[in-house]
Each structure stands twice: as C-alpha cells, then as structure tokens.
Amino acid sequence: MPPISKPVKKKKRKVGRPAFSRKDIPEEFFRYYDAYRYGFMNKREFSEFLGVSRPTLDRYFDVIGAKEPIVSKAENNRLRKELKVGSTPMELLNFSDFLRARHNDKNNSTGSYGI
C-alpha cells in the first residue's frame, strides 16, 4: 500500500493585468503636465513626447484624477499671436501666468518647463 501523502497546497497566483498606480507614472509626465493643461501641446503630442500610446496617457490621467485642459492648443496659438508672445522662456512663463490668472487656476507649477 502506497504511503498517504498530504494534499498539495495550490500556489496562489495573481491573474490578470498588474495593478497600476501613481508610482508607475514616469516623472516626465508630472514635469510637463502643466504644458499640456495650458495648451502648449495637445494629447497626441504629449503621448509622443512621453513615448507612450494615447490609451496609456488616458490611464495616467485617470490615475491622477486629471483636470481638463484650460485652453486648447489652437486657442493657445491664437492668444499668443494676438498678444504677440515670442518663444523665449521668459515670455512663455509670463504667458502661462496670464493664462493661470485668466482662468483663476490656483495650481502652482511643479515642473521644470516653467508653465
């Protein structure tokens, strides 16, 4: 008669896609997020800049609870032409301050882009 063996415990394996959290989002996203919100780049350009797909960028937005852009890229370009804003960093910084004040946005930039 063969020896009676103990039942083998099943290994608990995780099934499905791994969980996604804020720590999985690259640092560049947070650095340039304000540039997206103030219309300096659109969603397609932002995703290409980060090297991720559009759906992945949408996941980033969902995870952080992102707000809608304050102005679109087209409106940003129109305002820059109307106000004769150049492309120097100081002019862009002043322009972003103008947009922030115009839309009563209390968010202070944390990125190195200066917007």
C-alpha positions in Angstrom: 0.0 0.0 0.0 1.5 3.4 -1.0 2.1 6.0 1.7 -0.7 8.5 2.2 0.6 11.9 1.2 -0.6 15.3 2.4 -2.6 17.2 -0.1 -0.5 19.7 -2.1 -1.4 23.3 -1.5 -2.1 25.2 -4.6 0.1 28.2 -5.2 -1.8 31.4 -5.1 -1.2 33.2 -8.4 -2.3 36.5 -9.4 -4.4 36.5 -12.6 -4.8 39.4 -15.0 -3.1 42.7 -15.6 -0.9 44.0 -12.7 -2.4 46.9 -10.7 -1.4 50.4 -11.9 -0.7 53.2 -9.5 0.6 56.7 -9.4 4.2 55.5 -8.7 4.1 53.7 -12.1 3.7 57.1 -14.0 7.0 58.5 -15.3 8.4 61.7 -13.8 8.3 63.4 -17.2 4.5 63.2 -17.1 4.3 65.4 -14.0 7.1 67.7 -15.2 5.2 68.6 -18.4 1.6 68.1 -17.3 1.1 71.9 -17.0 2.3 72.4 -20.6 -0.5 70.1 -21.7 -3.1 71.9 -19.5 -2.1 75.3 -20.8 -2.3 74.3 -24.4 1.4 74.2 -25.3 0.9 70.7 -26.6 -2.1 68.5 -27.4 -2.8 65.0 -26.2 -1.2 63.3 -29.2 2.0 65.4 -28.9 2.1 64.8 -25.1 1.8 61.0 -25.6 4.6 61.0 -28.3 6.8 63.1 -26.1 6.4 60.6 -23.3 6.9 57.7 -25.7 3.5 56.1 -24.7 0.3 55.4 -26.5 -2.8 57.6 -26.2 -4.7 55.0 -24.2 -1.8 54.8 -21.7 -1.8 58.5 -21.4 -5.5 58.4 -20.7 -4.8 55.8 -17.9 -2.2 58.3 -16.4 -4.9 61.0 -16.4 -7.4 58.6 -14.8 -5.0 57.6 -12.0 -4.1 61.2 -11.0 -7.7 62.5 -11.5 -6.5 64.9 -14.1 -8.4 68.1 -14.9 -9.4 69.1 -18.4 -7.0 71.4 -20.3 -7.6 75.1 -19.5 -7.1 76.1 -23.2 -6.7 74.0 -26.3 -3.6 74.2 -28.4 -5.4 76.1 -31.1 -6.6 78.7 -28.6 -3.2 78.9 -27.1 -1.7 79.7 -30.5 -4.4 82.2 -31.3 -3.8 84.1 -27.9 0.0 84.0 -28.4 -0.4 85.6 -31.8 -2.9 88.1 -30.5 -0.7 89.1 -27.6 2.5 88.9 -29.6 4.1 86.4 -27.3 7.5 85.1 -28.5 9.1 81.8 -27.8 11.7 82.8 -25.2 11.3 81.1 -21.9 10.5 84.3 -20.0 7.8 85.3 -22.5 6.3 81.8 -22.2 6.4 81.9 -18.4 4.7 85.3 -18.4 2.1 84.0 -20.8 1.4 80.9 -18.7 0.9 83.3 -15.7 -1.5 85.3 -17.8 -3.5 82.1 -18.6 -3.4 80.9 -15.0 -4.8 84.3 -13.8 -7.3 84.5 -16.6 -8.8 81.1 -15.6 -8.4 81.5 -11.8 -6.3 78.4 -11.6 -4.8 78.1 -8.2 -2.4 75.3 -9.3 1.3 76.3 -9.0 3.7 74.6 -11.4 6.0 72.0 -10.1 7.6 71.2 -13.4 10.9 72.4 -14.9 9.1 73.5 -18.0 8.2 76.7 -16.3 4.5 76.7 -17.1 
